[in-house]
Amino acid sequence: MSVSSNSSFVSDINAQVQHMIENYTAFVENIESQAGDIVMEALQPTFEKSLNLVPYDTGDLYESGYLEKVQFKGLAQVEIGYGRGGNPDYAIPVHEDLDVSHAPPTQAKYLQQPLEEDAQDIERSIEAGFRIAAGFNGGMG
């Protein structure tokens, strides 16, 4: 192999590697851009269950519920909860106090219980969402 053809070979390999890096980078950026929506969609049914269980007196606790995407260090993060920032200040005690009676179907552990019950469904939904985002629409392989 001549020096000229060797140089051409190395140049071709470098171009191919650069193309692979660009494709991989685009793939990762695509997944990252969809991650928040995938997790939001997976958690939505669970959040709706929690809304049916959250004790309702004045409506403040119910209205304090949230499921939303936020940006954290440039990436989407999903937050779910009640009483953000301590408003209302009784969100945590109402959630944790198992000794207080609530009118059915409301209850303590109004968020924890649905999260625990739905954990496998949430996991499957997130996995399916990422598989679709990655272009693996077929079977589980």
C-alpha positions in Angstrom: 0.0 0.0 0.0 1.4 3.4 -1.0 1.7 6.3 1.4 -1.0 8.1 -0.6 -3.5 5.2 -0.4 -2.7 4.7 3.3 -3.4 8.4 3.9 -6.7 8.1 2.0 -7.6 5.0 4.0 -6.9 6.8 7.3 -8.9 9.8 6.1 -11.9 7.6 5.2 -11.8 5.8 8.5 -11.6 9.1 10.4 -14.6 10.4 8.3 -16.6 7.3 9.2 -15.8 7.5 12.9 -16.8 11.2 12.8 -20.1 10.3 11.2 -20.7 7.6 13.8 -20.0 10.2 16.6 -22.4 12.7 15.0 -25.1 10.0 14.7 -24.6 8.9 18.3 -24.7 12.4 19.6 -27.9 13.1 17.7 -29.4 9.9 19.1 -28.5 10.8 22.7 -29.9 14.4 22.2 -33.1 12.9 20.8 -33.6 10.6 23.8 -32.8 13.4 26.2 -35.2 15.7 24.6 -38.0 13.2 25.0 -37.2 11.9 28.5 -39.3 14.4 30.4 -42.4 13.7 28.3 -41.9 10.0 28.6 -41.7 10.1 32.3 -44.6 12.6 32.5 -46.8 10.3 30.5 -45.8 7.3 32.6 -46.7 9.1 35.8 -50.0 10.8 34.7 -52.3 7.8 35.6 -50.7 7.6 39.0 -51.0 11.3 39.6 -54.7 11.1 38.7 -55.2 8.2 41.2 -53.6 10.4 43.9 -56.0 13.2 43.1 -58.8 10.8 44.0 -57.2 9.9 47.3 -56.0 13.3 48.5 -58.1 14.5 51.5 -60.4 17.4 50.4 -61.6 20.0 52.9 -60.9 23.5 51.6 -59.4 22.2 48.3 -56.0 23.8 49.0 -54.3 20.4 49.4 -55.9 19.1 46.2 -55.0 22.2 44.3 -51.4 22.0 45.5 -50.9 18.8 43.5 -48.4 19.0 40.7 -46.9 16.8 38.0 -44.6 18.8 35.8 -41.3 19.0 33.9 -38.7 21.3 35.1 -35.2 22.0 33.8 -32.3 20.9 36.0 -28.8 21.4 34.7 -30.1 21.6 31.1 -32.0 18.4 31.3 -35.7 17.7 31.9 -36.6 16.4 35.3 -40.1 15.4 36.4 -41.6 16.4 39.7 -44.7 15.0 41.4 -46.1 16.0 44.7 -48.3 18.1 46.9 -47.6 21.2 48.9 -44.6 22.5 47.1 -42.6 25.0 49.1 -44.6 24.2 52.2 -47.9 25.5 50.8 -50.2 24.3 52.3 -48.1 23.6 55.3 -50.1 20.6 56.3 -49.5 18.5 53.1 -46.8 16.3 54.7 -48.5 15.8 58.0 -51.8 14.8 56.3 -49.9 12.5 54.0 -48.0 10.8 56.9 -50.5 10.6 59.7 -52.2 7.2 59.5 -54.2 7.8 62.7 -56.4 10.4 61.2 -59.6 9.2 59.6 -60.6 10.6 56.2 -63.8 10.4 54.3 -63.5 7.6 51.7 -62.0 7.3 49.2 -59.5 9.9 50.6 -56.7 8.8 52.9 -53.3 9.3 54.2 -50.5 8.2 51.9 -52.5 9.6 49.0 -49.4 9.8 46.8 -47.2 7.1 48.2 -49.8 4.4 47.8 -50.5 5.0 44.1 -46.8 5.2 43.4 -46.2 1.9 45.1 -49.2 0.3 43.4 -48.2 1.5 40.0 -44.5 1.1 40.2 -44.3 -1.8 37.7 -46.7 -0.1 35.3 -44.7 3.1 35.5 -41.5 1.2 34.8 -43.0 -0.6 31.9 -44.4 2.7 30.5 -41.0 4.4 30.8 -39.2 1.5 29.2 -41.7 1.4 26.3 -41.4 5.2 25.8 -37.7 5.0 25.6 -37.8 2.0 23.2 -40.1 4.0 20.9 -37.9 7.1 21.2 -34.9 5.0 20.3 -36.6 3.5 17.3 -37.0 0.0 18.8 -40.8 -0.3 18.1 -40.7 -4.1 17.8 -40.8 -6.7 20.5 -38.8 -6.7 23.7 -36.0 -8.7 22.1 
